[in-house]
Amino acid sequence: MKDITPETKVQVKQRSMQRTAESAPAKVEVSRGVMIAIGAVPALIGVWAAACFFGGLMASGGPIAMVRSWFSAFTGM
């Protein structure tokens, strides 16, 4: 450790900074992919919920019948 000159320290520091700069775009791409996946899951759940709602709406006979059925289920009448 005593034989290390300041020039050697600078060279080592420059090499380590270059390696970090090269791996940064890969980290950005991985983060971008993860964000797309995280955004796609709620979108798929929302589409599925809308499909279930419209399926129930059609099965009950329309919006008025659905409200009547919901009210009777909620109140127990």
C-alpha positions as CSV (number, residue, x, y, z in Angstrom):
1,M,0.0,0.0,0.0
2,K,2.9,2.3,0.6
3,D,4.1,1.9,-3.0
4,I,0.9,3.3,-4.5
5,T,1.4,6.7,-6.2
6,P,-1.3,9.3,-6.7
7,E,-1.2,8.7,-10.4
8,T,-2.1,5.0,-9.8
9,K,-5.1,6.1,-7.7
10,V,-6.4,8.4,-10.4
11,Q,-6.1,5.7,-13.0
12,V,-8.0,3.2,-10.8
13,K,-10.7,5.8,-10.1
14,Q,-11.1,6.6,-13.8
15,R,-11.5,3.0,-14.7
16,S,-14.1,2.4,-12.1
17,M,-16.1,5.5,-13.2
18,Q,-16.0,4.2,-16.8
19,R,-17.5,0.8,-15.8
20,T,-20.3,2.5,-13.9
21,A,-21.1,4.7,-16.9
22,E,-21.3,1.7,-19.2
23,S,-23.8,-0.2,-16.9
24,A,-26.1,2.7,-16.3
25,P,-28.1,2.3,-19.6
26,A,-28.7,-1.3,-18.8
27,K,-30.2,-0.3,-15.4
28,V,-32.4,2.3,-17.1
29,E,-33.7,-0.3,-19.5
30,V,-34.4,-2.8,-16.8
31,S,-36.2,-0.1,-14.8
32,R,-38.2,0.9,-17.9
33,G,-39.3,-2.7,-18.4
34,V,-40.3,-3.1,-14.8
35,M,-42.4,0.1,-14.9
36,I,-44.2,-1.1,-18.0
37,A,-45.0,-4.4,-16.3
38,I,-46.2,-2.6,-13.2
39,G,-48.4,-0.4,-15.3
40,A,-49.8,-3.2,-17.4
41,V,-51.1,-5.3,-14.5
42,P,-53.6,-2.6,-13.2
43,A,-54.7,-1.9,-16.7
44,L,-55.5,-5.6,-17.2
45,I,-57.4,-5.7,-13.9
46,G,-59.4,-2.7,-14.9
47,V,-60.4,-4.2,-18.3
48,W,-61.4,-7.4,-16.5
49,A,-63.5,-5.5,-13.9
50,A,-65.2,-3.5,-16.7
51,A,-66.0,-6.8,-18.6
52,C,-67.5,-8.3,-15.4
53,F,-69.6,-5.2,-14.8
54,F,-71.0,-5.2,-18.4
55,G,-71.5,-8.9,-18.3
56,G,-73.6,-8.6,-15.1
57,L,-75.4,-5.6,-16.6
58,M,-76.4,-7.7,-19.6
59,A,-77.3,-10.8,-17.5
60,S,-79.6,-8.8,-15.3
61,G,-81.6,-7.4,-18.2
62,G,-80.3,-3.8,-18.3
63,P,-79.3,-1.0,-16.0
64,I,-82.6,-0.4,-14.4
65,A,-83.1,-4.1,-13.6
66,M,-79.5,-4.2,-12.2
67,V,-80.2,-1.3,-9.9
68,R,-83.4,-3.0,-8.7
69,S,-81.7,-6.3,-8.1
70,W,-78.8,-4.6,-6.3
71,F,-81.3,-2.6,-4.1
72,S,-83.3,-5.7,-3.2
73,A,-80.1,-7.6,-2.4
74,F,-78.8,-4.7,-0.3
75,T,-82.0,-4.2,1.7
76,G,-83.2,-7.9,1.8
77,M,-86.6,-7.1,0.4
